[in-house]
Amino acid sequence: MASFEDGVESAFRALASDRRLLILEWLKRPRAHFRPQVDGDLVKDGVCGVLIAEKLGVSQPTVSEHLKILSQAGLVSAKRVKQWTFYKRDEARIAKLKARMLEKI
């Protein structure tokens, strides 16, 4: 298991991408940034990776890689609903990482 120090470094690397920063910004207020989904609630379940790819203007594999990096850094969590994967911010983890980052800089 990775240490919390590794988590901070991983988060810094994840945040080094403008596209990943955009995704995190959009996921703060998903109803304001994404159209309604057929399955899953935008807030409760998260946003389908397909909608994120559509809004970002990239392919599914590209957005999957961005979301994988955000997920590994603990910034988003993934949830399967039927054949879809939904993503939302992990606010508790983000708050802990923010506090830890501020200690480091």
C-alpha positions in Angstrom: 0.0 0.0 0.0 1.3 3.5 -0.9 2.1 5.9 1.9 0.3 9.2 2.2 3.5 10.9 1.0 3.2 8.9 -2.2 -0.4 10.0 -2.4 0.6 13.7 -2.2 3.2 13.2 -5.0 0.7 11.3 -7.1 -1.9 14.0 -6.6 0.6 16.7 -7.7 1.4 14.7 -10.8 -2.4 14.2 -11.5 -3.0 17.9 -11.2 -0.2 18.8 -13.7 -2.6 18.3 -16.6 -5.0 21.0 -17.7 -7.5 18.3 -18.9 -7.5 16.6 -15.5 -8.0 20.0 -13.8 -11.0 20.6 -16.0 -12.5 17.3 -15.2 -12.1 17.9 -11.5 -13.7 21.4 -11.9 -16.6 20.0 -13.9 -17.2 17.2 -11.3 -17.6 19.8 -8.6 -20.9 20.8 -10.1 -21.9 18.0 -12.4 -25.5 19.2 -13.1 -24.1 22.5 -14.3 -21.7 20.9 -16.7 -23.2 17.7 -18.0 -26.5 16.7 -19.6 -28.8 14.3 -17.7 -27.8 10.6 -17.9 -30.1 7.6 -18.6 -28.6 5.5 -15.8 -27.2 6.9 -12.6 -27.7 10.3 -10.9 -25.0 12.9 -11.8 -24.5 13.8 -8.1 -25.2 10.6 -6.2 -23.6 8.1 -8.7 -21.2 10.4 -10.5 -20.7 11.3 -14.2 -20.4 8.6 -16.9 -17.0 8.5 -18.5 -18.7 8.8 -21.9 -20.1 12.2 -21.0 -16.8 13.4 -19.7 -15.1 12.3 -23.0 -17.8 14.0 -25.0 -17.4 17.3 -23.1 -13.6 17.1 -23.1 -13.7 16.4 -26.9 -11.4 13.3 -26.6 -11.8 9.6 -27.3 -13.0 7.1 -24.7 -9.5 5.6 -24.2 -8.0 9.0 -23.7 -10.5 10.0 -21.0 -10.1 6.6 -19.4 -6.4 7.2 -19.0 -7.1 10.7 -17.4 -9.7 9.2 -15.1 -7.4 6.3 -14.1 -4.7 8.8 -13.1 -7.2 10.9 -11.1 -8.5 7.7 -9.5 -5.1 6.4 -8.6 -4.2 9.8 -7.0 -7.4 9.5 -4.9 -9.0 12.5 -6.4 -12.0 10.7 -7.9 -13.8 7.5 -7.2 -15.3 5.1 -9.7 -18.6 3.3 -9.5 -20.0 0.7 -11.9 -23.7 1.0 -12.9 -24.8 -1.6 -15.4 -22.1 -1.4 -18.2 -21.1 2.1 -17.4 -18.5 3.6 -15.1 -19.4 6.7 -13.2 -16.9 9.1 -11.6 -17.2 11.7 -8.9 -14.8 13.7 -6.7 -13.6 12.1 -3.5 -14.1 15.2 -1.4 -12.9 13.7 1.8 -9.6 12.6 0.2 -9.3 15.9 -1.6 -9.6 17.8 1.7 -6.9 15.6 3.3 -4.6 16.0 0.3 -5.1 19.8 0.2 -4.1 20.0 3.9 -1.1 17.8 3.4 0.0 19.7 0.3 -0.2 23.0 2.1 2.1 21.6 4.8 4.6 20.7 2.1 4.7 24.1 0.3 
